[in-house]
Every structure is written in C-alpha cells, then in structure tokens.
C-alpha cells in the first residue's frame, strides 16, 4: 500500500469502495503548520467517469487497484452493446454504449491500439491510442479565396470585410 505522496498521475487507486484513475495531482505545503504536505488529487471513477476531488496527507495510505489492460479490436455492435475482441487470445468483451460514448467517436473496425481496461476480469472502460486517423467526409463551406484575400485592415483594432456585391 503506497502513501499518497507516492501516487503518480494515471495510477488506478481504490478509494471509498470504488476504483478511480488519478488524472491530476497538486502538492501544497500549508504555511505555519508543522505537518507534511497535502496532495489534492483529481480522480475519475473507472466505471461511471464521475469526477472526484480529494485531498490527502502525505502519510495517508491508498490501495492501488488491480487493473489489466488488453489490446483489442472493434468487432461489432449488438444494439447498445459494443463487442471488442482481444488481439492475443480472441476473448470477446462487451461494453455498453453509455460507458464508451466519447470513445466511440474515434473507433472504427480499422483502429489499432485500442485497449480494454479490465477490473477483476470484467471490462469497465476503453483507452484510445494517442493518435487516430479519420477521414473527413464533409465540412462547412468557407470563404472563397478571393474574399479571404480581399480582407483589409481599417485600423489596428478592427477588421473590415469587403462588400460581397462587388466581388
């Protein structure tokens, strides 16, 4: 069991019967106090994603959670359940749409490097790779080049667009 001062960012800890990812740690030393440092940790629940800010003394003991990360690929969607397959042993993991709604925006069948996070052999979340390649199908129209280049400065504080009727 490590002390609060030994916990690092992106660690998984058990606190109040739940498992949290530590996303940010701020260390402060109170003035005029003979005690040690205080560690303010911003943590997110592994299952629900709910944020929790908690302050610990440097000597407080915390349990590290036993999380496992396995590389997976997206297999198929079955209603609100999304099925991912382990790339090593072909185990299938199902996750609910609500639990991975944000991650689904960046996942396709071709996405490599996706990790499923397991808590006691049950899938609880997905971890995306640092970068993904996506194809842009449609964008909003922008100014034509002649209008963009025709913008002129009237003063240092305002920008005037040309009259569109004359172009």
N, C-alpha and C positions, 0 to 999 in steps of 0.2 A: 504494500500500500504506500504509494508516494505521498509526500507532503504537497500542499498547494503550491509551494514555491518550485516544485519540480515538474509541474504540469506544463506541457507545451501546447502551442496552437495546433488545432486539428486532432487533438487527442480525444478519445472517447472515454467519458467518465460516468460512473453510476452515482446518482445523487437523488435522494428522496424516492428511491424505488424506481427511478426512470433512468434511461441512458441518454446522454447528451454529447454532442460534438462541441468542443470548445473552439469558438471562432475568433475570439479576441481576448487578450489579457492586458490589463493595465495595472502596473505596480505603483503603489503610493506608500510614502513613509510619513505618517502623521507627525506633525510638529508638536513638541513638548510632551511627547509620550515615550515612556521607557520601553514600550513593547516593540515588536518587529514590524515588518512590512505587511501591508494589506494587498491582496490580489483581487481585483474586480474582474470577473470573467463573464463574458457574453457567451451563452451556451444555447444551442438549439436542440430540441427534442428529436431524436433519431426517427421516431415513428411519425409524429404529428407535425414537426417543423416549427413548433411553438418556441418563441424566444424566451429566455430566462436570464436575467442579470443577477448575479450573486457575488457577494464579497466574502472572501476567506482570509483568515490569518495565515501567515506563512507556515505555521506549525500544524494547521488543520490537515487531517489525513483524508484522502479521497481514494476511492476504488477505481481502477482502470477497468473499463468494460471489455468484455471478450468479444470483439467484433472480427468478422472474417470478411475479406474482400475477394471476390472471384470474378474473373473476366468472363463476360457473357456477350452474346449477340441477340438482337431482337428477332424473335421467331414469328409470332402472330398475335393478333388481338382477338379476344373472345368476349364480345360485349364490353363491359367495363374492366375486364381483366386483360393485362398485357403479359405475354409469356416470353421469357428470355431463356436462352439455353447456354449452359456452361460450355466454354470452348474446349475444356480439357476432358471432362467426364460425361458431357452431354446431359447433365441433370437439368431439369426444367424448373424455373422459378416463376411464380405468378405474382404480379403486383397490381393493386387497384389503381385505376385512373387517377383518383384524388391524391394518392400518395406520391405520384410521379408526374403530376400535371405540368410542372415547369420544365422538367427534363424531356418530356415528350416532344416539345417544340424542336429539339435538336437531334432527335434519334430517327434513323431510318434503318432499313434492313442492311445497308452497307456500312453503317457507322462502326468503326473499330475502336477498341479501348474502353468500352463501357464496362463498369464494374458494378456488381450487385453487392450490397452490404448485408451481411447475414448476422443476426443476433440469435444465438442458440440454434443455429441451423435453419432459421426462418428468415426469409427476405424482408427487409424493412425499408430499404431505400436504394437509389441508384446514384452512382458517381460518374459524371461525364468526363471524357478525356479533356485535356487542356484546350485543344482546338478541334473544331469540326469543319468539314467542307459542306456547304449548302449551295444549291442552285437557286438563283433569283429568277422567279417566273414572271413577276410583274412588279412594276414600280409606278409611282405617281409621276405625271409629266412635269418636267422642269421648264425653265425659261429657254427659249431658243438661243443659240449662241449670239446672234446679232443683238438681242435685247440685253443679254448679260453683259456684253462688252460696251453697250451704249450707256451704262450707268455712269453718272458723272457726280463729282463732289461739288456741292454748293458751298459748304462750309466744313469746318473740322468736326462739327457735331451732328450734321445731318446728311443723309444720302438721298438724292432725288432720282427717281426713275424717269426715263424718257416717256413722252406721250406715245402710247401704243398705236394711235391712229396714224401717225406719221411714218411708222416703220413698215 
